[in-house]
């Protein structure tokens, strides 16, 4: 169902006369690697390598790996551009190709409870927004597509760390409809007080994430309260291509030490709770990279892991209520 655009990849390899190409696939598509390598080596003169590292987004391009391999091109699957690296990258967005009309029609009464809606989608489903828009407008709903702000490359596109475009429309809509998975949809759900419905065309499900949001908020409140007792902070800086945030880390360190608490900056490529255990004197970690590490991976750490804004709550610079109103995931994460 996912379009891997093999012809476009072959064309690009030939256009660049690339001798070595590095493929980067998200976890769910790694099973396609052998077939792609065979096809691309048959159709071009390039030698094809596959990155075996985990990949969760276009914030994590294997540029060092490609340079070490002396590759001429990275083919990145599953995401749209996130930042501007100094290396040739071909993005294959792996659009999900299916007719979502029957799925929309089946759930139309649920969508018609709202008068004004904003439509968003992860990059795999962006082309399905106009189909949903047309059906809803025919039913008399007012439909808006958010601008592609911040890390979003396209209008209407949502990322797990970027709800800025939809958030801007908050006052003008009754609800958000998100054609995506739970991970992406949760980014808006945690950033707005308006209802958000997840439309998952892969599993043909419509889901309200409000109960999950309430559960997460309760847990985050407990994490923040515990972090308020801390004296020693470890500020985590990611070495991933699009998540590197050294200046933010230095600013945070100053903020923390100005409050007579200790802070060090710790760099890592992949945050591993087991390795961070060796920093036994650190009470709290603050993540300057992907904010979802704090939200989804917290139980693996055994110590509070805070997003930037949660640190501001801990330091008394932002109220818990304002953090909720503004949303957990609205800070400027990642390198430009
Ligand atoms: S920073 Fe996190 S949420 Fe954002 S694109 Fe990267 S992996 Fe996804």
Boltz pocket constraint, residues with backbone or C-beta under 6 A from the ligand:
constraints:
  - pocket:
      binder: B
      contacts: [[A, 56], [A, 57], [A, 58], [A, 59], [A, 60], [A, 82], [A, 159], [A, 160], [A, 161], [A, 162], [A, 243], [A, 289], [A, 290], [A, 291], [A, 292], [A, 334]]
      max_distance: 6.0
